[in-house]
């Protein structure tokens, strides 16, 4: 397993260098989100809806950058390519955000009871664990809507150690360097570990935890971690990270 990680780290460096132009786009997303937040803050519910659409568009664009890096497609920095990226996975991202809104809507009454904090912690931990591979499924998988969430849960339960070990290490390092590693709240810490690189909110919270001068370096580091996640997901999904599964498939083909 550690040989797999080493090989993927080297491959991540290669993909990062091959798609270096994408690094020039990364600062654009925080700027867009900042401006959108300023413009929609006074618009109430409508502003919240518009902000959600902006987040979905930025997440779509970023997932397209990751998709090209993982697949080995050379990124060309031009206006048309950038415009296309904002729509590439937009509706798939919207569908996932809508599902999370539905989950929040149905669980909100439970969160308002005396046991609300405990239920919120359990729910947050479950989402961080079972839906951790949602970003990778959005650009590498074929399922959508509730099926996508189910596929994410199926994937992480099939590869819990191989998938979460590097992710926990990446998240722990990011939380420690940003000063967000709070050991006195273990449940919140576990949720943070699970959601750091698996959602727009997790990535935004990490970036905002650093001083402004460090943000460019943090964006590159997060981008490298997301490429590694994409490569690891592809390897594990194909069975390359599981020798027993490979042997089983070989016996089935013979």
N, C-alpha and C positions, 0 to 999 in steps of 0.2 A: 504493500500500500504506500509506503514512504517512497519507494522507487517511482510510483505513479505520480506522487506529489512533486518530486524533483523534476521529472520529465515535463510535467505541466507548467512548473515555474519557469523552466527554460523556454518552453513554447510560448508562455505568456509574454516573456521579454521580447521574443521574436515578433509576435503579433503586435505588441505595443509599438515597436520600432517601425514595423511595416505600415501601420496606420497612424503615424505620427501626426498627420494633418487633422485627425479627429480631436487631438488634444487642444487645438486652437478653438474648437467649438465649445468645449466644456465650460469656460467662464460665461458663455452666453446664457446658459440655463438659470444660474442664480440671478443674473441681471433681469431676465424676463420675469421670473417669479417675484422678484422684489418690486418691479414696476407694476406688475399685475396686482399685487397685494395692496400697493398704495392707491391704485385706481379703483379697486373693488371694495375697499374697506368700508366705505360710507354708503354702499348700495344694499346693505341688509342681506336678505335671503337671496335676492338676485345676484348680488355680488359674490356670495358664497358659491352659487352655481357656476358663475362665470370663472371664478378662481379654480373650481374643480376641472373645468374644461381646459384651462391653461395648463394645469398640472398634468392632465392626461396627454396633452399635445407634447409637452416637454419630455414626459416619460416615454412616449412613443418614439420621439426623435432619438433619445438616448439609447433605447433598446435597439434601434436600428444601427447605431454606431457599434454597439456591442455585438450585434448579429454579424456585421461585416467583419469585425475583428476575429470573431470565433470561427467564422466560415473561411477566413483567409481572403475575403474580397478586398481589393485595394480601394480605399476611400478617396474620393475626389472632392476636394473642397470647392464647391461652387454653389451659387444661390439656388439653382434648380434642385440639386441633390439635397440641400438643406431643407428646402420647402417640402420636398417629397417625404423626408424623414419624419416630419411632424404629423403626417397622415398615415404613415406606413403601418402602425399598430394602434392607431387612435381608438377605433371602435372596440378592439379587443381589450384595451386598457379601460375604456369606459364601462364595458361589461363587468370587469372585475371590480372596479370601484362601486358599481351599482350593487353587486352582490354583497360587498362589505357593508354598504349602506343598509341593505335589507337585514343583514345579520345584526347590525347595530339597532335597527328599528325594533326587531322582535325581542332583543335582549334588554332594551332600555328599561322596561318595567321591572325586570329582575334586579337591575343595577340600582334602583331607587329604594330597595328594601334594606333591612338591617344588615343583611349579608351581602349587600352590594359590592363593597370593596373586595371581599373574598371571591365573589363570582367574577368580578372584573379581572382579577389576577389570574384566575383559572382560564377565563376566555382569552385573555391576552397571551398567555403562555401557549394555549392550544393553537391559536392563529399563528404565532411566531414559529411554532414547530411544524404543524401540518401544511401550512401555506408558504413555507420558506422557499420552495422552488418555483413559485409563480412567475417571477421575472423571466427565468430561463424557459419555462413552458410557453410564455407569450411569444417568444421568437423562435423557439426550436420545436415546440409541440404542435399537434394538429387539433387538439380539443379546445373547446371554448366554454364559457359560462360555468355552470356548476360542475361540468365534466372536467374542466381544467383544474378546479380546486380539488376534486377527487383524485386526479392524476398526480397532483402535487403531494397530497397525503400518502398516496400509494408509493411514490418515489422515495420520500424521506423515510418511510417505514421499512422499505427494502434496503436502503443504504444509510442507516442512521449514523454510524460511526464514520464511514468514509466521507460522507457529505458534511457532517457537522464539525468534525475535528478541525479542518482548516478554517472553516467559517467562524468557529468560536475563537480561534487564535487571532484571526484578522480583526474580529469585533473587539476582542479583549485589548489588543494593541491600540485600536482606534479610540476606544473608550478611555483607556489609561492616558494616552497622550493628550486627549481633549479635556481631561479632568472630570469625566462623567462616570468613572468607575467607582460606584458607591457600594461597598461590600456590606454595609449595614442593612440593605434592603435586598435580600437574595432573590425574591420573586421578581421584583422589578429589574434586577440585573439579568436574570435569565431571559426575560422578555426582551430586554435591550440586546442581548447577545443574538437572539433569534431573529430580530427584526432589523438589525443594523443595515445589512446589505440586501434585504429582501423587499423593500418598499421605498417609495419616494420619500415618505416622512422620515424613515430611518436614516437614509443617506443625507437628507437635508439637516437633520439634527446633529449628525456627526460633523458636517462641514461647518455649521454655525458654532460649534463648540471650540473652534480654533480661532486664533487672532487673524485679522484680515491679511497680514503679510504672508501667513502660512497657507491660505486658502488654495492658491495655485498648486502647491505641492500636494496638498490633501486631495484635490480633485484628480491629480495624476495617480496617486496611490489608490484611491477608491476605484478609479477606472481600471487599473491593473487587477485589483481584487475581483471586479466584476467579470473581466475577461477570464481570469482563472476559474471563477465559478462556472462560466459558460462552457469552458473546455472540460472541467470536471464533470459537469452534468452530462455532456455528450459522451464522455468515456464511460461513465457509470450506466447510462441509459443503454449503451450498446453492449454492456457486459464486459468491457475491457478492464474495468477495475475489479471484477469479481472472477477469479480463476475458476471457482467451482461452477459458476454459470457458463463460462466459456467451455469447460470440459463437458458439461451437460449438453450444450448446443452442438459440440463436435460429435458426441455420441449419437445425437438425434440425426445429424446429417449423414453419418456413416451407415 
